[in-house]
Amino acid sequence: MTLRDRCPPNRYSQRYLHAKCSVGASARIVLCGRTIWDYRVSMSVTGAKAALAGQTLDKRRDGQMGNPTKIMVTLFLLLCLVLVLLSGSLMARDPANDVSADATKLIALENAWNQAQLHHDSNALNSLVSDEFVYTDYDGTVMNKAQFLADLKDPNYRASLIANEDARVISYPNVAIVVGTYHTKGTYKRQPFEHYGRFTDTWLYQNYKWQCVASHTNLIKK
């Protein structure tokens, strides 16, 4: 007895005896041109098996659409989770990849520091040093941030030149040390001065910006 004998032809079995229904879902995440996650799922059923089970293609289609829908919802939620994790990692700063950029920026900040001192601009210097800033002068004087900014406003100090030379940056994760020599020239209480010395500034990267937390100067000659 053949399949047709066991299952008499009808408008469903004749039409879908050799039909094949396939449903599936897929998702792919590509970052920087590379596929980092690829997921596919597919299902198929022959019309003959469905006909023997007494199901039509329309009923199978209606009954099975729930699975791909649930899969797509799951994939969407996973995609959202991956995007959140990626956004967090992209926002996180990677000092290893920023050494050169940091060095350039820190040298620029050191030059801005000199300009602020040259023009007695305490507001500009206020943003460059942290609230816990400690300054040690070449004569052993130690100042906190408030004392350092107040000293900057001293009208008796009139510099005509403040310049750094041979500055270099030593980088650590979120920390950098800038060392170099300085040359200052001007008058203090109407008496001329010209100093050559060395400096060591310690910078900390926090709250998405660099700030100096400690500075020390050492006089070479005057």
Backbone as a ProteinNet text record, in pm:
[ID]
protein_1_A
[PRIMARY]
MTLRDRCPPNRYSQRYLHAKCSVGASARIVLCGRTIWDYRVSMSVTGAKAALAGQTLDKRRDGQMGNPTKIMVTLFLLLCLVLVLLSGSLMARDPANDVSADATKLIALENAWNQAQLHHDSNALNSLVSDEFVYTDYDGTVMNKAQFLADLKDPNYRASLIANEDARVISYPNVAIVVGTYHTKGTYKRQPFEHYGRFTDTWLYQNYKWQCVASHTNLIKK
[TERTIARY]
86.8	0	89.2	59.8	142.1	93.4	172	134	2.3	-20.3	-145.4	-263.4	-240.2	-348.1	-380.1	-276.7	-302.1	-362.8	-327.4	-376.2	-442.1	-571.3	-640.8	-617.7	-611.2	-586.9	-698.4	-662.1	-757.8	-693	-764.2	-712.2	-588.8	-565.1	-445	-328.3	-353.8	-243.6	-194.2	-284.6	-240.5	-155.5	-197.3	-128.9	4.1	12.5	130.3	207.2	179.3	245.2	396.8	444.2	588.5	635.7	552	590.1	684.9	761.8	854.1	846.7	822.7	808.1	931.9	991.4	1110.7	1089	1127.7	1122.5	1255.6	1296.8	1426.4	1445.7	1554.7	1588.8	1740	1792.4	1937.8	1967.8	2086	2130.5	2281.9	2334.3	2479.5	2517.7	2629.3	2681.8	2819.1	2837.1	2963.4	3020.4	3146.6	3214.9	3346.3	3361.9	3484.6	3513.6	3407.4	3424.6	3443.7	3439.7	3458.3	3333.4	3295.3	3178.8	3219.9	3158.9	3193.2	3086.8	2970.3	2865.5	2775.1	2752.2	2669.1	2582.7	2450.8	2358.4	2251.1	2230.8	2127.1	2051.1	1924.3	1842	1738.9	1714.1	1616.5	1544.4	1422.5	1340.6	1270.2	1249.8	1178.6	1095.6	989.2	902.1	842.2	833.6	778.8	628.4	573.5	428.2	368.9	441.5	387.6	370.8	475.7	465.5	354.4	339.4	233.8	98	84.7	-43.9	-79.8	18.1	-6.7	-47.1	4.6	-33	-165.4	-225.1	-354.9	-347	-229.1	-212.2	-199.5	-248.2	-232	-112	-65	48.6	14.8	-109.5	-149.3	-147.1	-195	-196.7	-54.5	32.7	171	236.3	207.4	267.2	220	92.6	39.9	93.9	109.7	153	301.2	382.5	526.2	583	507.5	560.6	598.8	543.9	577.7	724.3	783.1	922.5	1017.9	1011.2	1100.1	1076.4	953.6	924	993	983.3	1049.7	1201.4	1251.4	1395.6	1440.3	1362.1	1398.1	1394.3	1296.9	1289.3	1411.3	1448.2	1566.7	1692.3	1703	1818.7	1824.5	1708.4	1703.2	1751.2	1708.4	1751	1901.3	1951.7	2095.4	2173.1	2118.1	2182.5	2189.9	2081.4	2081.1	2186.9	2198.8	2298.4	2439.4	2464.9	2597.7	2630.6	2531.3	2555.1	2585.6	2517.3	2544.2	2687.2	2727.6	2863.7	2967.6	2938.7	3032.8	3043.4	2928.4	2932.4	3011.7	2999.1	3077.5	3225.5	3261.5	3402.6	3459.4	3376.2	3424	3442.9	3353.3	3365.1	3482.7	3514.6	3627.4	3755.7	3839.7	3962	4069.4	4139.9	4249.6	4380.2	4447.3	4569.4	4677.3	4680.7	4785.1	4777.1	4656	4638	4644.9	4656.6	4651.2	4781.3	4889	5013.8	5062.7	5065.7	5115.4	5025.5	4894.3	4800	4808.7	4824.7	4835.3	4961.2	5071.4	5197	5186	5124.4	5106.4	5017.5	4910	4817.6	4881	4957.2	5018.4	5124.1	5199.6	5296.4	5223.1	5107.8	5027.8	4974.3	4934	4884.3	4996	5115.8	5230.1	5256.2	5246	5264.9	5153.3	5030.9	4918.6	4941.3	4999	5034.2	5130.8	5232.4	5329.4	5263.3	5174	5104.1	5015.2	4952.3	4868.1	4952.1	5069.4	5158.2	5210.7	5241.8	5295.5	5196.5	5065.4	4961.1	4880.8	4930.6	4862.4	4717.1	4693.8	4557.9	4528.7	4478.5	4451.2	4331.8	4237.4	4120.6	4161.1	4251.4	4297.6	4376.2	4459.7	4541	4456.9	4348.1	4259	4206.7	4179.3	4126.1	4235.1	4361.4	4471.6	4521.7	4494.4	4542.6	4423.6	4443.5	4336.4	4316.6	4207.3	4179.5	4281.7	4343.8	4443.2	4585.8	4598.4	4728.9	4827.7	4953.7	5061.5	5179.4	5227.9	5341.6	5459.4	5576.5	5699.1	5797.2	5829	5917.9	6063.9	6153.8	6295.6	6358.6	6299	6354.1	6293.3	6211.6	6152.3	6012.6	5962.5	5827.9	5723.1	5627.7	5520.1	5388.1	5311.6	5183.2	5074.1	4953.4	4836.9	4779.3	4667.6	4612	4577.2	4510	4467.9	4589.4	4692.1	4812.4	4886.9	4889	4958	4890.2	4756.2	4683	4694.6	4697.3	4713.6	4851.8	4954.1	5090.2	5100.3	5020.8	5021.5	4975.7	4890.3	4834.7	4927.4	5039.6	5130.6	5174.7	5139.4	5174.4	5323.5	5395.1	5539	5616.3	5553	5618.3	5576.5	5672	5643.8	5738.8	5689.4	5772.4	5758.2	5869.3	5867	5889.1	5935.4	5960.8	5940.3	5860	5847	5838.4	5940.8	5946.1	6003.2	5952.1	6002.7	6092.7	6188.8	6278.9	6297.4	6319.8	6348.1	6240.2	6117.2	6008.3	5978	5957.3	5917.1	5813.8	5734	5622	5646.9	5632.1	5640.8	5499.6	5444.4	5303.5	5282.4	5177.9	5127.8	4975.7	4908	4761.4	4696.5	4642.1	4571	4660	4790.5	4886.1	5001	5051	5166	5255.6	5384.6	5483	5555.6	5554.2	5622.5	5746.1	5860.5	5986.9	6053.6	6131.5	6200.9	6273.3	6322.4	6389.3	6307.2	6324.5	6252.1	6347.8	6303	6378.9	6281.5	6304.6	6218.4	6303.3	6238	6307.5	6206.6	6246.4	6156.2	6207.9	6112.9	6149.3	6062.4	6121.9	6045.2	6078.3	5975.3	5991	6094.4	6079.4	6160.8	6306.4	6336.3	6472.2	6471.8	6563.3	6563.9	6607.4	6554.2	6594.1	6592.6	6672.6	6672	6708.9	6616.5	6634.5	6634.6	6719.1	6718.4	6698.8	6608.6	6582.9	6519.1	6486.5	6418	6281.5	6190.8	6058.1	6011.2	5925.9	5859.9	5713.1	5628.1	5483.6	5415.3	5329.9	5254.3	5109.7	5062.9	4928	4843.2	4717.5	4622.7	4503.1	4465.3	4348.4	4226.4	4134.5	4012.9	3901.1	3779.1	3661.6	3680.3	3742.9	3760.1	3850.4	3943	4036.7	4164.4	4271.8	4399.9	4409.9	4458.7	4485.4	4615.4	4690.4	4816.2	4787.4	4845.1	4820.8	4941.7	5059	5178.8	5282	5354.4	5458	5576.9	5695.7	5817.6	5918.5	5983.7	6087	6220.9	6326.4	6460.4	6546.6	6604.6	6682.8	6822.1	6861.7	6994.2	7091.4	7048.6	7129.5	7040.9	7091.8	7021	7120.3
-119.7	0	123	215.3	335.1	442.5	547.6	661	718.9	726.7	781.6	692.4	557.4	466.2	486.3	502.4	521.6	657	752.3	889.6	937.3	916.4	953.8	1100	1126.8	1266.4	1358.1	1473.6	1579.3	1711.1	1818.9	1947.3	1991.3	1924.3	1959.3	1868.4	1734.1	1641.3	1651.3	1668.1	1680.1	1805.4	1906.9	2035.7	2043	1981.1	1999.5	1870.3	1765.4	1637.9	1652.6	1727	1742.7	1884.3	1960.1	2096.2	2093.2	2193.7	2205.6	2347.7	2358.4	2490.8	2516.7	2632.4	2669.2	2804.1	2810.9	2938.4	2954.8	3076.5	3097.2	3239.8	3259.8	3393.7	3401	3517.8	3534.2	3674.1	3687.8	3819.4	3822.1	3936.8	3952.5	4088.5	4091.6	4217.4	4237.7	4353.4	4386.2	4509.7	4502.3	4615.5	4638.1	4762.1	4801.7	4707.4	4667.4	4585	4437.3	4395.2	4256.3	4200.6	4080.4	4016.4	3957.4	4011.6	3963.3	3871.4	3863.2	3771.4	3740.1	3611	3567.6	3453.3	3471.8	3369.9	3344.2	3216.6	3179.2	3059.3	3054.9	2939.6	2919.2	2792.6	2764	2634.5	2621.1	2502.5	2471.5	2341	2303.5	2179.2	2164.7	2048.7	2020.9	1894.5	1860.5	1857.7	1882.9	1883.8	1746.6	1641.5	1507.2	1472.5	1502.4	1474.2	1555.7	1677.4	1759.6	1707	1661	1607.8	1482.8	1392	1271.5	1303.8	1413	1454.9	1526.8	1547.3	1613.6	1763.3	1821	1964.7	2024	2140.1	2212.1	2303.5	2349.4	2441.7	2571.1	2615.3	2739.7	2724.5	2606	2586.1	2576.1	2501.7	2492.6	2629.9	2709.4	2842.8	2927.2	2920.9	2998.9	2948.6	2814.6	2759.2	2776.8	2783.5	2789	2930	3027.6	3164.8	3216.1	3150.7	3197.4	3178.1	3067.4	3040	3143.9	3171	3275.3	3410.7	3441.3	3569.6	3580	3471.4	3471.1	3480.5	3410.2	3414.4	3555.3	3623.3	3758.8	3854.1	3834.8	3918	3894.7	3765.5	3732.9	3793.3	3781.3	3838.8	3990.5	4052.7	4198	4238.1	4164.5	4195.2	4172.6	4063.1	4038.6	4148.1	4193.4	4301	4427.5	4458.4	4576.9	4563.9	4442.9	4421.4	4439	4382.8	4395.2	4540.7	4615.9	4757	4836.7	4803.9	4873	4845.3	4717	4681.4	4747.2	4750.3	4813.4	4962.7	5026.4	5170.9	5201.9	5115.9	5136.1	5121.5	5020.4	4999.3	5109	5163.4	5271	5400.2	5420.5	5541.1	5532.4	5410.4	5394.3	5434.8	5505.1	5556	5449.2	5430.7	5335.8	5413.5	5431	5512	5457.8	5324.9	5267	5318.3	5349.5	5397.8	5550	5616.6	5762.4	5826.7	5750.3	5803.9	5923.3	5910.6	6019.5	6141.7	6119.3	6231.6	6298.7	6218.5	6274.5	6358.8	6309.5	6382.9	6520.2	6523.1	6650.8	6745.2	6689	6773.2	6824.8	6740.5	6781.8	6889.5	6879.4	6985.3	7116.9	7108.1	7228	7286.1	7199.6	7246.7	7312.3	7258	7320.1	7460.1	7475.6	7607.7	7703.3	7651.8	7735.6	7780.2	7691	7723.8	7843	7838.3	7948.4	8079.7	8075.2	8196.3	8251.7	8161.1	8206.2	8275.9	8221.4	8286.5	8419.7	8422.4	8543.9	8659.3	8627	8729.8	8732.3	8667.7	8666	8619.5	8521	8472.5	8352.3	8381.3	8274.3	8188.7	8247.1	8170.1	8059	8091.5	7991.1	7882	7920.1	7822.8	7739.4	7796.1	7725.2	7594.9	7596.4	7476.8	7375	7417.4	7326.9	7246.9	7293.1	7222.7	7169.7	7056.5	6993.4	7064	7032.7	7093.5	7049.8	6932.5	6881.9	6916.2	7009.2	7045.7	7088.3	7041.4	7078.4	7129.3	7248.2	7307	7321.1	7274.1	7288.5	7374.5	7492.9	7586.2	7546.3	7608.6	7571.4	7603.3	7698.5	7734.1	7651.5	7550.4	7464.1	7504.3	7616.4	7660.5	7564	7525.1	7435.1	7511.5	7506.4	7576.8	7480.9	7507.5	7436.1	7516.8	7473.3	7539.2	7685.3	7711.4	7847.9	7939.9	7894	7974.9	7997.2	7894	7905.7	8008.1	8004.8	8099.6	8242	8254.3	8386.9	8443.2	8358.8	8402.6	8447.3	8382.7	8417.6	8562	8612.3	8746.9	8856	8817.4	8913.9	9017.2	9146.6	9249.3	9281.6	9239.7	9266.9	9177.4	9067.8	8974.5	9009.6	9047.9	9084.6	9008.4	8900.7	8818.7	8867.6	8869.8	8902.7	8777.9	8670.5	8545.7	8427.4	8332.3	8203.3	8097	8014.5	7916.5	7784.7	7676.4	7542.4	7494.4	7411.5	7352.4	7204.4	7125.7	6981.9	6909.4	6951.5	6886.2	6749.7	6652.2	6519.7	6461.6	6371	6314.7	6166.9	6126.9	5986.4	5942.6	5849.5	5813.3	5683.7	5683.1	5565.4	5564.3	5455.3	5454.7	5568.5	5665.4	5780.6	5873.2	5856.1	5941.8	5974.4	6096.6	6135.2	6228.4	6214.6	6301.7	6378.2	6510.3	6595.6	6653.5	6630.4	6682.5	6766.2	6863.5	6950	7061.9	7155.9	7273.5	7398	7499	7624.1	7743.9	7849.4	7974.2	8087.5	8162.2	8276.2	8402.4	8512.3	8641	8750.6	8852.4	8962.1	9041.8	9099	9176.1	9132.5	9138.2	9112	9223.2	9298.9	9418.1	9512.9	9526.8	9615	9571.7	9452.7	9399	9293.7	9306.8	9210.8	9071.2	8971.9	8833.8	8754.1	8650.2	8555.7	8418.9	8325.6	8194	8083.7	7983.6	7860.3	7745.7	7657.8	7549.5	7428.1	7330.8	7210	7201.6	7134.2	7116.7	6973.4	6929.8	6799.4	6820.2	6795.4	6811.3	6675.7	6644.3	6518.9	6549.4	6486.5	6509.4	6383.9	6406.2	6296.7	6315.5	6207.5	6212.7	6167.2	6259.7	6227.3	6320.2	6266.8	6342.4	6391.5	6304.4	6329.7	6449.6	6480.5	6589.6	6570	6633.2	6629.6	6746	6718.6	6823.1	6790.7	6894.5	6876.5	6862.3	6759.9	6736.4	6774	6783.2	6820.5	6879.4	6980.7	7045.2	7078.2	7055	7083.2	7148.8	7253.8	7321.6	7318.1	7314.7	7311.9	7412.2	7507.4	7613.3	7562.4	7584	7546.7	7663.8	7780.7	7901	8022.9	8136.2	8262.6	8377.4
0	0	0	-88.3	-101.7	-7.5	-2.2	82.4	37.5	-91.6	-141.7	-101.2	-95.9	-54.6	92.9	173.4	316.1	344.1	266.6	289.4	162.1	148.6	25.5	-7.4	-139.8	-181.6	-135.3	-91.3	-60.9	-97.6	-76.4	-121.9	-43	73.3	148.1	112.7	114.3	88.7	-53.7	-150.5	-288.7	-308.6	-244.4	-265.2	-193.7	-74.7	9.1	34.4	-49.9	-27.5	-31.5	-128.5	-142.9	-105.2	-37.7	0.9	119.7	130.4	242.8	296.8	426.4	489.6	573	553.6	629.7	694.7	820	891.3	961.5	976.5	1041	1084.8	1155.9	1203.5	1214.4	1196.2	1206.7	1256.7	1317.4	1364.6	1359.7	1332.5	1322.5	1377	1455.7	1509.5	1449.1	1384.1	1318	1383.5	1428.6	1490.9	1419	1368.3	1297.2	1181.2	1109.1	991.3	1018.8	1145.8	1180.1	1246.4	1207.6	1266.9	1401.1	1509.5	1642.5	1698.5	1632.7	1678.7	1562.4	1533.3	1422.2	1471.9	1463.9	1515	1411.9	1381.5	1287.8	1342.2	1316.4	1352	1242.3	1204.4	1100.2	1133	1083.1	1104.3	973.7	945.2	825	852.1	779.1	792.1	655.1	616.3	485.5	489.6	375	365.2	386.3	348.9	365.2	511.2	592.8	734.7	798.7	755.5	812	772	648.1	602.7	678.4	702.1	778.6	920.6	972.5	1106.8	1107.8	991.9	983.7	996.9	961.3	973.2	834.9	814.6	689.4	699.8	584	582.6	652.6	635	699.5	849.8	901.7	1045.6	1099.8	1024.4	1068.3	1074.6	973.8	968.1	1085.1	1114.9	1225.8	1357.5	1369.1	1496.2	1521.6	1417	1436.2	1434.8	1397.2	1391.1	1528	1633.3	1767.5	1799.8	1756.8	1788.2	1730.5	1598.8	1545.4	1608.6	1642.1	1705.3	1840.9	1919.7	2049.7	2033	1930.9	1906	1871.1	1785.8	1745.9	1864.6	1954.2	2074.3	2161.2	2176.1	2255.2	2194.3	2061.7	1993.7	2009.6	2005.7	2021.7	2160.6	2263	2399.3	2415.9	2354.1	2359.9	2288.3	2175.8	2101.6	2185.2	2254.7	2341.9	2450.3	2508.9	2613.2	2559.2	2441.4	2380.5	2350.9	2300.2	2269	2394.4	2505.7	2632.2	2678	2667.9	2707.8	2618.6	2488.1	2395.2	2419.4	2445.5	2470.1	2594.8	2696.3	2817.9	2792.8	2712.1	2682.4	2594.5	2502.9	2416.4	2493.9	2594.6	2675.5	2771.9	2813.3	2903.3	2832.4	2903.6	2843.6	2847.6	2739.1	2729.5	2721.5	2836.5	2836.8	2744.1	2725.7	2641.3	2498.7	2453.7	2317.6	2307.6	2421.7	2422.3	2468.1	2475.7	2530	2449.9	2320.3	2236.1	2245	2238.6	2247.5	2383.4	2489.3	2623.5	2638.1	2585.1	2595.3	2529.2	2412.5	2341.5	2421.6	2476.7	2553.3	2681.6	2749.3	2875.9	2854	2746.7	2715.9	2690	2621.2	2595.4	2726.3	2818.7	2948.2	3029.1	3018.2	3086.9	3030.8	2899.4	2838.7	2879.3	2889.5	2935.1	3079.1	3159.1	3298.1	3299.7	3214.6	3209.7	3170.4	3074.9	3031.9	3142.9	3217.7	3329.3	3435.8	3465.2	3562.2	3509.2	3380	3319.9	3329.1	3317.3	3317.4	3446.6	3552.2	3682.5	3669.5	3584	3558.6	3648.9	3769.5	3865.7	3823.7	3750.6	3706	3609	3518.3	3423	3493.8	3588.3	3659.6	3755.7	3802.1	3894	3833.8	3703.8	3637.9	3606.2	3611.9	3578	3697.2	3817.7	3937.4	4015.6	4080.9	4157.8	4291.8	4357.4	4488.3	4593.3	4573.4	4668.7	4625.2	4534.6	4478.8	4587	4569.9	4661.5	4578.2	4614.2	4542.2	4638	4592.8	4671.7	4593.1	4646.7	4576.8	4599.5	4523.2	4529.2	4663.4	4739.5	4870.3	4983.6	4948.7	5049.9	5092.8	5042.4	5077.7	5018.9	5101.8	5059	5062.5	4954.3	4944.4	4900.2	4950.2	4897.9	4781.1	4730.6	4612.3	4639.7	4748.2	4779.8	4795.6	4864.5	4884.2	4752.8	4668.7	4540.7	4450.2	4445.2	4361.6	4416.5	4548.5	4608.9	4577.7	4581.1	4550.2	4404.4	4318.9	4176.6	4153.8	4242.3	4227.1	4281.6	4339	4399.4	4295.1	4312.1	4213.2	4211.4	4316.5	4320.7	4224.4	4183.2	4091.9	3949.1	3868.4	3729.2	3637.3	3583.5	3494.8	3350.7	3280.1	3137.4	3052.4	3117.3	3046.7	3141.5	3096.8	3166.5	3057.1	3049.1	2940	2990.3	2933.9	2964.7	2851.7	2888.8	2790.1	2823.2	2718.8	2734.8	2815.8	2799.4	2873.5	2812.4	2899.1	2852.5	2949.1	2895.3	2970.7	2996.9	3122.4	3162.1	3198.7	3121.8	3135.3	3212.2	3293.5	3363.5	3342.6	3379.8	3365.6	3443.3	3369.5	3426.5	3509.1	3498.3	3570.1	3475.5	3485.8	3404.4	3484.4	3463.5	3527.2	3417.4	3429.9	3332.5	3399.3	3336.9	3389.5	3281.8	3325.9	3231.5	3303	3226.5	3282.9	3251.8	3333.2	3310.8	3314.8	3252	3248	3274.9	3383.8	3417.1	3426.8	3391.1	3392.4	3420.3	3498.5	3530.2	3647.9	3723.8	3843.7	3960.4	4079.3	4201.8	4300.6	4335.5	4418.1	4355.7	4224	4142.3	4130.3	4177.4	4163.4	4052	3953.8	3842.7	3888.2	3819.8	3849.2	3718.2	3717.1	3607.1	3663.5	3654.1	3715.4	3610.2	3635.5	3558	3658.2	3627.7	3722.1	3656.5	3740.1	3695.1	3763.9	3696.1	3755.6	3736.9	3828.6	3820.6	3854.8	3758.8	3779	3764.8	3858.8	3856	3819.8	3710.7	3660	3677.9	3707.8	3727	3633.7	3563.9	3475.2	3554.1	3580	3653.6	3606.9	3613.2	3566.3	3422.8	3340.1	3196.3	3166.6	3258.4	3231.3	3311.9	3264.8	3334.3	3431	3552.7	3651	3723	3753.2	3825.4	3974.4	4036.9	4179.6	4264.4	4200.6	4275.5	4181	4229.7	4149.6	4238.7	4184.7	4260.5	4167.7	4216.1	4137.9	4213.5	4138	4193.6	4117.6	4188.1	4124	4088.3	3960.6	3913.6	3928	3880.6	3896	3882.3	3933.3	3920.7	3911.7
[MASK]
++++++++++++++++++++++++++++++++++++++++++++++++++++++++++++++++++++++++++++++++++++++++++++++++++++++++++++++++++++++++++++++++++++++++++++++++++++++++++++++++++++++++++++++++++++++++++++++++++++++++++++++++++++++++++++++

